[in-house]
C-alpha cells in the first residue's frame, strides 16, 4: 500500500497549502479555478468514455448502477458521512448537505477514487509493489487538492479517508483481481467511470444541473460483470 500512502500524503499536503493560501485568493479567481477544474474533469471523463468498445454496456452499467445506488441511497450516505465529519471538525457557519465542507468531501472523494489510475495503480502496487502509477496519480491529486481546498475548504482533506479505503482495499485484493479482471472488463469499467466523472463535473463543479452522481457508483462493478456475462454466450 506504499502508493496509497503516498497518495494520501499528497492530498493532505496539497489541501493544507490550499487552505493556507486560499484566503488570499479573490473569490472571482476561486470561481474561475473551480470552473476550470470542472471543465478538465468533464473532458477527462469524455476521454475515458471513448475507451469503450461497446457503449451499450456502459449504458446498461449506468442504469443498473443508478437503480442500485438509489436503492442503497449511496449519495445520501456519502452526504451523511460528510456531514458527520463536518460537525466534528468544521467551524463553518454554513452546515448541511449544501455546505462547502460536504461538497468538497464528495467532489474530491469521487474524483480521486474514480479512474483507471486508481484501479490499475492499486493492483500494481498490491501485486508487485510497483507504485509508479500511483505516484503519478498522487502528483495530480496533490495539485487538484490545492485548487479544491482553496475554494471548497477543509472537506477536501477528509477525502483521503475514502482513498485509503478504496485504493487500499483494491491493493489488498490485488492477487484475486488480477486473475479476474480482463482488458475488456477494464475498458468498460474505465468508460463507465468516465461518464461518472463527466456527471461530477457538470453537477458538483460547473453546477449546471444537479445529478446524484454518487448513486451511479455501482455501475463501476456492473460494467465488468456485464462483460463477463456476455463472454459466456
Rosetta blueprint (number, residue, H / E / L):
1 X L
2 X H
3 X H
4 X H
5 X H
6 X H
7 X H
8 X H
9 X H
10 X H
11 X H
12 X H
13 X H
14 X H
15 X H
16 X H
17 X H
18 X H
19 X H
20 X H
21 X H
22 X H
23 X L
24 X L
25 X L
26 X L
27 X H
28 X H
29 X H
30 X H
31 X H
32 X H
33 X H
34 X H
35 X H
36 X H
37 X H
38 X H
39 X H
40 X H
41 X H
42 X H
43 X H
44 X H
45 X H
46 X H
47 X H
48 X H
49 X H
50 X L
51 X L
52 X L
53 X L
54 X L
55 X H
56 X H
57 X H
58 X H
59 X H
60 X H
61 X H
62 X H
63 X H
64 X H
65 X H
66 X H
67 X H
68 X H
69 X H
70 X H
71 X H
72 X H
73 X L
74 X H
75 X H
76 X H
77 X H
78 X H
79 X H
80 X H
81 X H
82 X H
83 X H
84 X H
85 X H
86 X H
87 X H
88 X H
89 X H
90 X L
91 X L
92 X L
93 X L
94 X L
95 X L
96 X L
97 X L
98 X L
99 X L
100 X H
101 X H
102 X H
103 X H
104 X H
105 X H
106 X H
107 X H
108 X H
109 X H
110 X H
111 X H
112 X H
113 X H
114 X L
115 X L
116 X H
117 X H
118 X H
119 X H
120 X H
121 X H
122 X H
123 X H
124 X H
125 X H
126 X H
127 X H
128 X H
129 X L
130 X L
131 X L
132 X H
133 X H
134 X H
135 X H
136 X H
137 X H
138 X H
139 X H
140 X H
141 X H
142 X H
143 X H
144 X H
145 X H
146 X H
147 X H
148 X H
149 X H
150 X H
151 X H
152 X H
153 X L
154 X H
155 X H
156 X H
157 X L
158 X L
159 X H
160 X H
161 X H
162 X H
163 X H
164 X H
165 X H
166 X H
167 X H
168 X H
169 X H
170 X H
171 X H
172 X H
173 X L
174 X H
175 X H
176 X H
177 X H
178 X H
179 X H
180 X H
181 X L
182 X L
183 X H
184 X H
185 X H
186 X H
187 X H
188 X H
189 X H
190 X H
191 X H
192 X H
193 X H
194 X H
195 X H
196 X H
197 X H
198 X H
199 X H
200 X H
201 X H
202 X H
203 X H
204 X H
205 X H
206 X L
207 X L
208 X L
209 X L
210 X L
211 X L
212 X L
213 X H
214 X H
215 X H
216 X H
217 X L
218 X L
219 X H
220 X H
221 X H
222 X H
223 X H
224 X H
225 X H
226 X H
227 X H
228 X H
229 X H
230 X H
231 X H
232 X L
233 X L
